[in-house]
Structure formats: structure tokens, C-alpha cells
């Protein structure tokens, strides 16, 4: 077991240090310039689209709306990465990790737009709604089904199994710390609740996500705002701490910048998923009149996740740094050895009182639980890509439920390491695909922008992009209906 753990850590370090960080930054900047800074110039439009209903073509009550698709994506994004992962990144990489987390969100959001727009273009019909994602645009856009199958296997292992273990582990750790509840007992309850929703299908997942995510996100942000406002005079020193640790001479000499960069980007990607290839699976489910609409909505998801929720956690932890140091000294342990969720609980409690640890326990329960069902759906749509036989879907569901239970009592470090390896491999494969297909999404954006300037509510037809060929199904049916 020790040898396996060392091997995984070695592979993990190689993928992230020498391949993925460079790809994320370079490709993020490339799409930022190619889309003419789409993530910044369309912020107002993103919020407008969030409230837009389904297309007028078919107002079926079974459709997944733009907002519900946004919530499925955000349900997966907003979880342990926001509360536990950010605290761990700061503990291991220092305050400078926050800067690199911001950077990867700002430039990576352009990649998020591209991948989610592609997912909409190449989506396929699934009953009353749709499914799609990187595996589908790899098969239809690149004509490489083998690439889609490999991606599907990676995302099934990464999200369906590893990440869901991380989520249940964090829930049980938070409740054990706050209330002393037995991990196996709580893990069993989480497993049962997950099974009920998972067997309810994508409509059930969309409905639950659209209720849980907004309520808990707003509650957490309000508490964070209270803490920030009551410590408003300390904010300049917090920003100074972040930037000096990201670029300081001391950090350059001691190698601290590398640790900050690696942990900030790694935990930032785990949280916002920009360019990883996961959120497009949610983006494809929505019924919209133009693919670029869902691309813009999922871009907003990256900002919501990192620039608002992750930043809230970062400020809470940094404003409470003295308390965290005192706790570590009292217990004779290093801050980096304290579990991420416990760091956040200690920080919040030091600011608002003992009820803070209970509040964080409930926040992480709902955030992580919504992530479990969102993560599950990513695996489901990729199982269906590999095979439509129901037996494989049922086997997958049973394995997911088993991994949720396993994660509630497992060793956290080993699970995180496995998750990081598969997340890295997934992202590399997806980034290659979106670079090769990026021109299609950019042309869709140009079509959307031209229609907006003409005063129209943009509607997309496959003929708008001749390179699409015969592989795009849904947008050709719309065109035929319009002609008829």
C-alpha cells in the first residue's frame, strides 16, 4: 500500500508540475484572446441568460432549463474544494496560493466557455432532455471515439468514484469534529439519501440541485461577508499577504512560489473545473436556442465558484491566521497537517463564536451532498456514451453508492491523490480536444454576437458553421422545423 501511494504521488507531481499547469495557463490565455475576452465582456449577458427559460420550440415540463443546468454544474463545482480545498491550499502553499487560484479562474473561464459551447453543439437527444460532453465532441467533432471512451473511463473513475469518496469523507469529518457523530453511521445515511436521488434520474438531480445550491451558497456568502465587514480594517494586510507570498523575494529564494502556484492551481481547478471537461456534461443537458448561451452561463459558474465562494473561504482563513497558528501550537501539530475542513471550522468559530463550526458542518453537508449527485450524473452520461445497456448503468450506480460509503471512513490523503491523478489526465485529454475544436465554438460565439447586434434573440442552426458536417443532430432538426 505504501509503495502504491508513493507511485501515485510521483505520477501526480509529474502530471501537474511538468504538463498540466503550463497547458491550463497557455490554453486559457489563447482562448481569452481568440474570444476577445468573452469572460469579461459578457458578464451582464451571463446574468440575463441565467433567468432565461427554455427555448420556445418545446416548453415540455421535462426539459432541463438553463438555470437547472447551471445548478447541476455548480452543484459539482461547489463542494469540498471551496471550504476544505482552499483552506488546505493556503496551509500547504501559503497565502500566495489564493492569487494563483484567482488567475486560473480568470483565464480558465475562457476555456470553460469553449468546452460548454462545444458540449451544446454536439449534444444528443436523451428522452425529453439532452446529454453530451467531451466524449461526445471527441467522437462527433474529432471523429475519434476511442478518445471519447478513454475520457469517459477517466471521468467515471474520477468523479463517480474518487471525488464522491472525497465529498463523503469531508462530510463525516466535519460532523465528527462538530458533533462527535460516528463516521460510519453518518456515511450510511448519506449513502441511502444519495441512492434515492441517483435512482431518480437527471430530472431529480436537476431539481434537487436547483434547490440546495442557491440557498446554501447565499447563506455561506452572507456569513463570510459578515466576517469580512467586521474585519474590514484588516483587508489591506490580507491582500498584501496574498500578493507578497505569490511574488515575494523570500518565496523565490525558498521555493515557496512553486508550492503556492501548484496548490493554488490544483485546488482552483478541483473547485471550478474550468477546462477539465466535467462541467460540459451538465451544460449539454440544457434546452437553449443557441449553444453560446450555455457557454456563457457555465463561464459564470466558474466566477461564482472561485471568485466568490472560494475567495470567501480564503479571506476567512487568512483573517483568522493567528487563531489557526495558536491551535496548531497548542496541539503540537503543523497547520498543514490539520484537515482542510477543520481549518475552516476553527477559522469561522474564532470569528462568530462556537456555532460557526456547526454552521460549516451543515454547509459542507449540503455542498458536498449536492456535489455527490452532480458528480454521479457526470459518470452516468459517460456510461451511456460507452454503452446504452441498462445493466452497466445499474452496476455503475451500485459502485458509486459503495464508494460514497467507503469514502466516509477512508484515509483522506490516499483518496485525494487518486482524484488528483485522474483529474489531471482528464483535463489533459479535454484540453487537447478543445484546442482542436476551438474554432467551432469561436464561430458559434461570432454568430451569437452578430445576432445580438442585430437585435435578435439568437437562434443557432448547424448551417451557420459549414465545418460541422453531418455529425450535429439537434441543431439540424431545429433548422428543418423552421424551414417547414
GIGI-V798401 format. One record per backbone hydrogen bond with DSSP energy under -1.0 kcal/mol. NH is the residue of the N-H (numbers start at 0). CO is the residue of the C=O. If there is no record, write none. Layout:
# GIGI-V798401
NH;CO + NH;CO
This chain:
# GIGI-V798401
4;0 + 5;1 + 6;2 + 7;3 + 8;4 + 9;5 + 10;6 + 11;7 + 12;8 + 13;9 + 14;10 + 15;11 + 16;12 + 17;13 + 18;14 + 19;14 + 20;15 + 22;18 + 23;19 + 24;20 + 25;21 + 26;22 + 27;23 + 28;24 + 29;25 + 30;26 + 31;27 + 32;28 + 33;29 + 34;30 + 35;32 + 36;31 + 39;36 + 40;36 + 41;37 + 45;41 + 46;42 + 47;43 + 48;44 + 49;45 + 51;48 + 62;59 + 68;64 + 69;65 + 70;66 + 71;67 + 72;68 + 73;69 + 74;70 + 75;71 + 76;72 + 77;73 + 82;78 + 83;79 + 84;79 + 85;80 + 87;83 + 88;84 + 89;85 + 90;86 + 91;87 + 92;88 + 93;89 + 96;93 + 97;94 + 99;95 + 100;96 + 101;97 + 102;98 + 103;99 + 104;100 + 105;101 + 106;102 + 107;103 + 108;104 + 111;107 + 112;108 + 113;109 + 114;110 + 115;111 + 116;112 + 117;113 + 118;114 + 119;115 + 120;116 + 121;117 + 123;130 + 125;128 + 128;125 + 130;123 + 136;132 + 137;133 + 138;134 + 139;135 + 140;136 + 141;136 + 143;137 + 147;143 + 148;144 + 149;145 + 150;146 + 151;147 + 152;148 + 153;149 + 154;150 + 155;151 + 156;152 + 157;153 + 158;154 + 159;154 + 161;156 + 162;157 + 164;160 + 165;161 + 166;162 + 167;163 + 168;164 + 169;165 + 170;166 + 171;167 + 172;168 + 173;169 + 174;170 + 175;171 + 176;172 + 177;173 + 178;174 + 180;174 + 185;181 + 186;182 + 187;183 + 188;184 + 189;185 + 190;186 + 191;187 + 192;188 + 193;189 + 194;190 + 195;191 + 196;192 + 197;193 + 198;194 + 199;196 + 200;197 + 204;200 + 205;201 + 206;202 + 207;203 + 208;204 + 209;205 + 211;207 + 212;208 + 214;210 + 215;211 + 216;212 + 217;213 + 218;214 + 219;215 + 220;216 + 221;217 + 222;218 + 223;219 + 224;220 + 225;221 + 226;222 + 227;223 + 228;224 + 229;225 + 231;228 + 233;230 + 234;231 + 237;233 + 238;234 + 239;235 + 240;236 + 241;237 + 242;238 + 243;239 + 244;240 + 245;241 + 246;242 + 247;243 + 251;247 + 252;248 + 253;249 + 255;250 + 256;250 + 258;254 + 259;255 + 260;256 + 261;257 + 262;258 + 263;259 + 264;260 + 265;261 + 266;262 + 267;263 + 268;264 + 269;265 + 270;266 + 271;267 + 272;268 + 275;272 + 280;277 + 281;278 + 282;278 + 283;279 + 284;281 + 285;282 + 286;63 + 292;289 + 294;290 + 295;291 + 296;292 + 297;293 + 298;294 + 299;295 + 300;296 + 301;297 + 302;298 + 303;299 + 304;300 + 305;301 + 308;303 + 309;304 + 310;305 + 311;307 + 312;308 + 313;309 + 314;310 + 315;311 + 316;312 + 317;313 + 318;314 + 320;317 + 323;319 + 324;320 + 325;321 + 326;322 + 327;323 + 328;324 + 329;325 + 330;326 + 331;328 + 332;327 + 336;333 + 337;334 + 342;338 + 343;339 + 344;340 + 345;341 + 346;342 + 347;343 + 348;344 + 349;345 + 351;347 + 352;348 + 355;352 + 358;354 + 359;355 + 360;356 + 361;357 + 362;358 + 363;359 + 364;360 + 365;361 + 366;362 + 367;363 + 368;364 + 369;365 + 370;366 + 371;367 + 372;368 + 373;369 + 374;370 + 375;371 + 376;372 + 377;373 + 378;374 + 379;375 + 380;376 + 382;378 + 383;379 + 385;381 + 386;382 + 391;388 + 393;389 + 394;390 + 395;391 + 396;392 + 397;393 + 398;394 + 399;395 + 400;396 + 401;397 + 402;398 + 403;399 + 404;400 + 405;401 + 406;402 + 407;403 + 408;405 + 414;410 + 415;411 + 416;412 + 417;413 + 418;414 + 419;415 + 420;416 + 421;417 + 422;418 + 423;419 + 424;420 + 425;421 + 426;422 + 427;423 + 428;424 + 429;425 + 430;426 + 431;427 + 432;428 + 433;429 + 434;430 + 435;431 + 436;432 + 439;436 + 440;436 + 441;437 + 442;438 + 443;439 + 444;440 + 445;441 + 446;442 + 447;443 + 448;444 + 449;445 + 450;446 + 451;447 + 452;448 + 453;449 + 454;451 + 455;450 + 459;288 + 463;460 + 464;461 + 467;464 + 468;465 + 470;467 + 476;472 + 477;473 + 478;474 + 479;475 + 480;476 + 481;477 + 482;478 + 483;479
